[in-house]
Amino acid sequence: MSTPVVSAGGRVGRRVGRLIGRMLLGVQQSERLPQLLPRPEEDAAVMDCALYVRGSRQPGRPSFAEAYGSARRRRGGFVWLGLFEPSWSQFTTIAELVGVDEATVDKTLAMDRRPAVERRGDVTALTLRTARYVEHAELTETSEVVDTGAVTLLIGRHFVVSVRHGGAGALADVREQLQQRPALLALGPWSVGYAVIERMVEVYHDVATRVEQDVEKLEETAFLRQGGCDVQQIYQLKRELVEFKRAVLPLQPPLRAMIAPTSDLPPGLRQYFEDVHGRLNQVVERVASYNELLDSILQARLAQVGLDQNNDMRKIAAWAAIAAVPTAIAGIYGMNFDHMPELHWQFGYGLVVGVMATAMVVLHRLFRKSGWL
């Protein structure tokens, strides 16, 4: 009768031992994770890393592994890690920690990406194009007007990882302003997605306003007779406007999909996204109008250039006709024939020169009267 007791006790002991072993293994792994991921102050690629619980930022600057572990244990908690052009090895380590596949890693680290929203398991990848207006004293054939970059947000249940490429689109101000809105921040990781999109759309409006000023300057100088804008300047602004349009227009379908009733967007944020979608449509309309205006300016300037060239050709033809009269008369007398009008007359030379001058004056007045000169 004692054997079953011993056997049951042995099984219980083995189960307890395995449970303790798993716990110890988990502790060892959690101790190693902070070593794999550098702390923010030790890595230049890490812009900031913060733990948020119920809309409030927790004190300290933990590593991502520490903050992510705390967020998973606390209700209403998530971590926001901001990265600027991280290395592949560093970002792969972070991706493995949050369960992001290798394909998403490659797309996130790609610098030239179109705006898109992709759902991969429990993680949503939201890609945006950043933009900024480049100051310039005057528009030239090589002026850079709009500088663009990219930012990708990986949004999960307890984390947001933002990866930025390029000089435009810094998110430090976005984080500070969002932290001043705890009610919005308490809605979870997607509140960060909204705040970033809202900032991008605000920047789009600012860039569109500055580009409009350049378009107006070109419009003012396009029809000047002298000192007008060069056609190459119009082409340069059109190229810069196309680059800006590639950042703005492709964002419409992802935003439209996010505010659809079938999306996974938290209900409390849907109204915010609908509002920012409407403001994005305004930017799209402004960019389209600028493009049409530049086309009109370009066509008008090309017509003006063609008209100027036609006027120049008429002037050249008029002066050539005036010069042809003395050339023809001098050529006839240069044939050295014996029988020429007034060849041996004392005043023959003066008469011929006077005829030349009179003919040239008459032709000049006629051409001036007709508008050729």
C-alpha positions as CSV (number, residue, x, y, z in Angstrom):
1,M,0.0,0.0,0.0
2,S,3.0,2.3,0.5
3,T,4.3,2.1,-3.1
4,P,1.5,4.2,-4.7
5,V,2.1,6.8,-2.1
6,V,5.8,7.0,-2.9
7,S,5.1,7.0,-6.6
8,A,2.6,9.9,-6.3
9,G,4.9,11.8,-4.1
10,G,7.7,11.3,-6.7
11,R,5.5,12.6,-9.5
12,V,4.5,15.7,-7.5
13,G,8.2,16.3,-6.7
14,R,9.2,16.1,-10.3
15,R,6.4,18.5,-11.3
16,V,7.4,21.0,-8.7
17,G,11.0,20.7,-9.8
18,R,10.2,21.3,-13.4
19,L,8.0,24.3,-12.4
20,I,10.9,25.8,-10.3
21,G,13.3,25.1,-13.1
22,R,11.1,27.0,-15.6
23,M,10.8,29.9,-13.2
24,L,14.5,30.1,-12.8
25,L,15.1,29.9,-16.5
26,G,12.6,32.7,-17.1
27,V,14.4,34.8,-14.5
28,Q,17.8,34.1,-16.2
29,Q,16.4,35.1,-19.6
30,S,14.8,38.3,-18.2
31,E,18.2,39.1,-16.7
32,R,19.9,38.6,-20.0
33,L,17.5,40.7,-22.1
34,P,18.5,44.1,-20.7
35,Q,22.1,43.2,-21.6
36,L,21.1,42.5,-25.2
37,L,19.2,45.7,-25.5
38,P,21.3,48.8,-24.6
39,R,19.8,51.4,-22.3
40,P,18.7,54.7,-24.0
41,E,21.6,56.7,-22.7
42,E,24.1,54.1,-24.1
43,D,22.8,53.9,-27.7
44,A,22.6,56.8,-30.1
45,A,19.9,55.1,-32.1
46,V,17.5,55.1,-29.2
47,M,15.8,58.5,-29.0
48,D,13.6,57.7,-26.0
49,C,12.1,54.7,-24.2
50,A,9.2,55.2,-21.7
51,L,6.7,53.1,-19.9
52,Y,3.1,54.4,-19.8
53,V,0.4,53.1,-17.4
54,R,-3.1,54.5,-17.7
55,G,-2.0,57.6,-19.5
56,S,0.9,58.5,-17.2
57,R,4.6,58.1,-17.9
58,Q,6.4,56.2,-15.3
59,P,9.6,57.7,-13.8
60,G,13.0,56.6,-15.0
61,R,14.4,55.6,-18.4
62,P,14.4,51.8,-18.5
63,S,15.7,49.7,-21.3
64,F,13.1,48.4,-23.7
65,A,13.2,44.9,-22.3
66,E,12.6,46.1,-18.8
67,A,9.8,48.5,-19.8
68,Y,8.1,45.9,-22.0
69,G,8.2,43.3,-19.3
70,S,6.6,45.8,-16.9
71,A,4.0,46.8,-19.4
72,R,2.9,43.2,-19.9
73,R,2.4,42.8,-16.1
74,R,0.5,46.0,-15.6
75,R,-3.0,46.7,-16.7
76,G,-3.3,49.6,-19.1
77,G,0.5,49.7,-19.6
78,F,2.5,49.9,-22.8
79,V,6.0,51.0,-23.8
80,W,7.0,53.5,-26.6
81,L,10.5,53.0,-28.0
82,G,11.7,55.6,-30.4
83,L,14.5,54.7,-32.8
84,F,16.4,56.7,-35.4
85,E,18.0,54.7,-38.2
86,P,18.8,51.6,-36.0
87,S,21.2,48.9,-37.2
88,W,19.8,45.6,-38.5
89,S,21.2,43.6,-35.6
90,Q,19.8,45.9,-33.0
91,F,16.4,46.1,-34.5
92,T,16.3,42.3,-35.0
93,T,16.8,41.8,-31.3
94,I,13.9,44.1,-30.5
95,A,11.7,42.4,-33.1
96,E,12.4,39.0,-31.7
97,L,11.4,40.2,-28.2
98,V,8.0,41.5,-29.4
99,G,7.3,38.7,-31.9
100,V,7.9,40.6,-35.2
101,D,8.8,38.4,-38.2
102,E,11.9,39.0,-40.4
103,A,9.9,40.2,-43.4
104,T,8.5,43.1,-41.3
105,V,12.0,43.9,-40.1
106,D,13.2,44.2,-43.6
107,K,10.3,46.5,-44.6
108,T,10.7,48.6,-41.5
109,L,14.4,49.2,-42.1
110,A,13.8,50.1,-45.8
111,M,14.2,53.9,-46.2
112,D,12.1,54.4,-49.4
113,R,8.6,53.1,-48.6
114,R,5.1,54.2,-49.5
115,P,2.6,54.9,-46.7
116,A,0.8,51.7,-45.8
117,V,-0.8,49.9,-43.0
118,E,-0.2,46.1,-42.6
119,R,-1.5,43.7,-40.1
120,R,0.9,40.8,-39.2
121,G,-0.5,38.6,-36.4
122,D,-0.9,40.8,-33.3
123,V,1.4,43.5,-34.7
124,T,0.3,46.4,-37.0
125,A,3.0,48.1,-39.1
126,L,2.0,51.7,-40.0
127,T,4.4,53.5,-42.4
128,L,4.3,57.2,-43.0
129,R,6.3,59.6,-45.2
130,T,7.8,62.5,-43.3
131,A,8.3,65.9,-44.9
132,R,9.9,69.3,-44.2
133,Y,10.3,72.6,-46.1
134,V,13.9,73.5,-46.9
135,E,14.6,77.2,-46.6
136,H,16.1,78.9,-49.7
137,A,16.8,82.5,-50.5
138,E,15.5,82.1,-54.0
139,L,14.3,79.3,-56.2
140,T,16.9,78.1,-58.6
141,E,17.3,75.2,-61.0
142,T,18.8,73.0,-58.3
143,S,17.0,74.3,-55.2
144,E,15.8,71.7,-52.7
145,V,12.3,72.7,-51.6
146,V,10.9,69.6,-49.9
147,D,12.9,67.0,-47.9
148,T,11.2,63.7,-47.2
149,G,11.9,60.7,-45.0
150,A,10.0,57.8,-43.5
151,V,8.8,56.6,-40.1
152,T,7.3,53.2,-39.3
153,L,5.3,52.4,-36.2
154,L,5.0,48.8,-35.0
155,I,2.0,48.8,-32.8
156,G,1.2,45.8,-30.5
157,R,-0.9,45.2,-27.5
158,H,1.7,46.5,-25.0
159,F,4.2,48.3,-27.2
160,V,4.9,50.9,-29.9
161,V,8.2,50.9,-31.7
162,S,8.8,53.9,-34.0
163,V,11.6,53.7,-36.5
164,R,12.5,57.0,-38.3
165,H,14.7,57.5,-41.4
166,G,15.8,60.9,-42.6
167,G,16.2,64.3,-41.0
168,A,12.5,65.1,-41.2
169,G,9.8,64.0,-38.8
170,A,11.4,64.2,-35.4
171,L,8.9,62.8,-32.8
172,A,10.2,64.3,-29.6
173,D,7.6,67.1,-29.6
174,V,4.9,64.5,-30.4
175,R,5.8,62.6,-27.3
176,E,5.8,65.7,-25.1
177,Q,2.5,66.9,-26.4
178,L,0.9,63.5,-26.1
179,Q,2.1,63.2,-22.5
180,Q,0.2,66.3,-21.7
181,R,-3.0,64.6,-22.8
182,P,-3.3,61.7,-20.4
183,A,-6.9,60.9,-21.3
184,L,-5.9,60.3,-24.9
185,L,-2.7,58.5,-23.9
186,A,-4.8,56.2,-21.7
187,L,-6.5,54.8,-24.8
188,G,-3.5,52.6,-25.4
189,P,-0.7,52.2,-28.0
190,W,-2.9,53.4,-30.9
191,S,-3.0,56.8,-29.3
192,V,0.6,57.1,-30.3
193,G,-0.3,56.2,-33.8
194,Y,-2.9,58.9,-33.9
195,A,-0.5,61.5,-32.4
196,V,2.2,60.7,-35.0
197,I,-0.3,60.8,-38.0
198,E,-1.7,64.1,-36.6
199,R,1.8,65.7,-36.5
200,M,2.6,64.4,-40.0
201,V,-0.6,66.0,-41.4
202,E,0.1,69.3,-39.6
203,V,3.6,69.3,-41.2
204,Y,2.0,68.6,-44.5
205,H,-0.2,71.7,-44.1
206,D,2.8,73.8,-43.2
207,V,4.9,72.5,-46.2
208,A,1.9,73.1,-48.5
209,T,1.6,76.7,-47.3
210,R,5.3,77.4,-47.9
211,V,5.2,75.8,-51.3
212,E,2.2,77.9,-52.1
213,Q,4.4,81.0,-51.5
214,D,7.0,79.7,-54.0
215,V,4.2,79.1,-56.6
216,E,2.9,82.6,-56.1
217,K,6.4,84.1,-56.7
218,L,6.7,82.1,-59.9
219,E,3.3,83.3,-61.0
220,E,4.2,86.9,-60.4
221,T,7.4,86.7,-62.4
222,A,6.2,84.3,-65.1
223,F,4.9,87.1,-67.4
224,L,7.6,89.7,-67.0
225,R,9.2,90.9,-70.2
226,Q,12.6,91.1,-68.6
227,G,13.9,89.2,-65.5
228,G,11.1,86.7,-65.6
229,C,11.4,83.2,-64.1
230,D,13.3,80.5,-66.0
231,V,11.5,77.5,-67.3
232,Q,14.0,75.3,-65.4
233,Q,12.8,76.9,-62.1
234,I,9.3,75.8,-62.8
235,Y,10.4,72.3,-63.6
236,Q,12.4,72.2,-60.4
237,L,9.4,73.2,-58.3
238,K,7.3,70.6,-60.1
239,R,9.8,67.9,-59.2
240,E,9.8,68.9,-55.6
241,L,6.0,69.0,-55.6
242,V,5.9,65.5,-57.0
243,E,8.1,64.3,-54.2
244,F,5.8,66.0,-51.7
245,K,2.8,64.5,-53.4
246,R,4.2,61.0,-53.1
247,A,4.3,61.5,-49.3
248,V,0.8,62.8,-49.0
249,L,-1.5,61.1,-51.5
250,P,-0.7,57.4,-50.7
251,L,-1.6,58.0,-47.1
252,Q,-5.3,58.3,-47.9
253,P,-6.1,54.6,-48.5
254,P,-4.4,53.4,-45.2
255,L,-6.3,56.1,-43.2
256,R,-9.5,55.2,-45.0
257,A,-9.0,51.5,-44.1
258,M,-8.2,52.4,-40.5
259,I,-11.5,54.3,-40.0
260,A,-13.6,51.6,-41.6
261,P,-16.1,49.8,-39.3
262,T,-14.3,46.5,-39.8
263,S,-10.9,47.8,-38.6
264,D,-9.4,46.9,-35.3
265,L,-9.0,50.5,-34.2
266,P,-10.2,51.2,-30.6
267,P,-13.6,52.8,-30.7
268,G,-12.5,55.7,-28.6
269,L,-9.9,56.7,-31.2
270,R,-12.1,56.4,-34.4
271,Q,-13.4,59.9,-34.2
272,Y,-9.8,61.2,-33.9
273,F,-8.7,59.3,-37.0
274,E,-11.7,60.5,-38.9
275,D,-10.8,64.1,-38.1
276,V,-7.2,63.7,-39.2
277,H,-8.4,61.9,-42.4
278,G,-10.5,65.0,-43.3
279,R,-7.5,67.3,-42.8
280,L,-5.4,65.1,-45.0
281,N,-7.9,65.4,-47.7
282,Q,-7.5,69.1,-47.5
283,V,-3.8,68.8,-48.1
284,V,-4.3,66.5,-51.0
285,E,-6.7,69.1,-52.6
286,R,-4.1,71.9,-52.1
287,V,-1.3,69.9,-53.6
288,A,-3.5,69.0,-56.6
289,S,-4.4,72.7,-57.1
290,Y,-0.7,73.7,-56.9
291,N,0.2,71.1,-59.5
292,E,-2.5,72.4,-61.9
293,L,-1.4,76.0,-61.3
294,L,2.2,75.1,-62.0
295,D,1.1,73.4,-65.3
296,S,-0.7,76.6,-66.2
297,I,2.3,78.7,-65.4
298,L,4.6,76.4,-67.3
299,Q,2.4,76.5,-70.4
300,A,2.1,80.3,-70.2
301,R,5.8,80.7,-69.8
302,L,6.5,78.4,-72.7
303,A,4.1,80.4,-74.8
304,Q,5.8,83.6,-73.6
305,V,9.2,82.2,-74.5
306,G,7.9,81.2,-78.0
307,L,6.5,84.7,-78.5
308,D,9.8,86.3,-77.5
309,Q,11.7,84.0,-79.9
310,N,9.3,85.0,-82.6
311,N,9.8,88.7,-81.9
312,D,13.6,88.2,-82.0
313,M,13.3,86.4,-85.3
314,R,11.3,89.3,-86.8
315,K,13.8,91.8,-85.6
316,I,16.6,89.8,-87.1
317,A,14.7,89.5,-90.4
318,A,14.1,93.3,-90.4
319,W,17.7,94.2,-89.8
320,A,18.8,91.7,-92.5
321,A,16.4,93.3,-95.0
322,I,17.8,96.8,-94.1
323,A,21.4,95.5,-94.5
324,A,20.5,93.8,-97.8
325,V,19.9,97.2,-99.6
326,P,23.4,98.6,-99.4
327,T,24.9,95.2,-99.9
328,A,23.0,94.7,-103.1
329,I,23.9,98.2,-104.5
330,A,27.5,97.8,-103.5
331,G,27.6,94.4,-105.1
332,I,26.3,95.7,-108.4
333,Y,28.9,98.5,-108.5
334,G,31.6,96.0,-107.5
335,M,31.2,94.2,-110.8
336,N,33.5,96.8,-112.4
337,F,31.5,97.1,-115.7
338,D,32.3,100.0,-117.9
339,H,28.7,101.1,-118.5
340,M,27.3,101.8,-115.0
341,P,24.9,104.6,-114.0
342,E,26.7,107.8,-113.1
343,L,30.0,105.8,-113.1
344,H,32.1,108.7,-114.3
345,W,30.1,111.5,-112.8
346,Q,31.8,113.7,-110.2
347,F,28.9,113.3,-107.7
348,G,28.1,109.7,-108.5
349,Y,29.6,108.3,-105.4
350,G,27.7,110.6,-103.1
351,L,24.5,110.0,-105.0
352,V,24.8,106.2,-104.5
353,V,25.6,106.5,-100.8
354,G,22.6,108.8,-100.4
355,V,20.3,106.4,-102.1
356,M,21.6,103.6,-99.8
357,A,21.0,105.7,-96.7
358,T,17.6,106.8,-97.8
359,A,16.5,103.3,-98.6
360,M,17.7,102.1,-95.2
361,V,15.9,104.9,-93.3
362,V,12.7,104.2,-95.2
363,L,12.8,100.5,-94.5
364,H,13.6,101.1,-90.8
365,R,10.5,103.3,-90.4
366,L,8.3,100.8,-92.2
367,F,9.5,98.0,-90.0
368,R,9.0,100.2,-86.9
369,K,5.5,101.0,-88.0
370,S,4.6,97.4,-88.5
371,G,6.0,96.4,-85.1
372,W,9.0,94.3,-86.3
373,L,11.5,96.7,-84.7
